[in-house]
Amino acid sequence: MPDGASRNPIHFMGVHEHSLTMRLSLFGRRHNLASFVFLAPIITFLLFVLVLPIVLMVEMSLYQRGQAGTIIKVMSLSNYITFLKEPVYLKVLGNSALVGAIVCVITVGISIIPAAVLGLTRSRVKNILFILILIPFWTSFIVRTYAWIVLLGTNGVINGMVRTIGLTDAPMSMLYSRETVVLGLVHAMIPFAIVPIYASIERIDDSFLEAAATLGARPISLFAEIIVPLSMPGIWAAGILVFIEAMGAFITPQLLGSASDMMIAQLVQERFIGSFDWPFGSAVAVIYLLFTGVAFAALFAGRQAIAGHAR
């Protein structure tokens, strides 16, 4: 290279910039900065939308309610102690867990058959069936809940049909009970259960089913001894999702339930909006969060054990 070119400041700056770019590129590869750049917006979003509200709620739960709904910023565990000492609050938590468990068992049990039909179907009808399952997601949860009021009300469709047939003269009371809440939640949770079970069944190798059929297995045995065991990870995933969603439900218990069967979300709403007791409402929400966390961990552990056994 000529001496003039080596002394050219522009050429020197270009070489320096190229060297710096190479170093930065090498540093980024070593420390995997590309992944950090892509994940940084997501992490920031989760920190502000999920983590920060939970931290503020935990802090609020340690304060006390003053007169006229004011907040006394003196930290203590009195709200948690009050919740755990009062039988009425423990009853609300137990009722929420019971309703969540009942809804979970019924919903998953009902969803296995349509999920199996959808997962084992190989025709063009499969896409249409899948769209039909997803249609409830396109309608408002409140509208679907009010539909049950129209059906089960004293002047509703079912009472009108029963009186028209002559089975009874007086309208039957079918609303505002735990059974009605379970019915409404099962109806709402079925799509949430079908999708994970369907995804698990669809991954089953067809050769297993063909081999069992060749050996003379009946459809019932095929379903009970092959399809159900191999789809247990999806069944457990559906159970986890349905239980947590049902236990924390608010709209369905509020519209279809009674005051004697209050659920945990209703208690939180009543404390925040009805009593203006934000500290105690926050404590109830934290207890619900911890309870569902423990339930999720237990159900997830069971799912992993079943998945490992299936493999």
ABEGO torsion letter per residue (X at the ends): XBAAAAABAAAAAAAAAAAAAAAAAAAAAAAGAAAAAAAAAAAAAAAAAAAAAAAAAAAAAABBBBBGGBBBBBBBAAAAAAAAABAAAAAAAAAAAAAAAAAAAAAAAAAAAAAAAAAABABAAAAAAAAAAAAAAABBAAAAAAAAAAAABAABAAAAAAAAAGABABBBBABGBAAAAAAAAAAAAAAAAAAAAAAAAAABBAAAAAAAAAAGBBAAAAAAAAAAAAAAAAAAAAAAAAAAAAAABAAAAAAABBAAABBAAAAAAAAAAAAGBAAAAAAAAAAAAAAAAAAAAAAAAAAAAAAAAAX
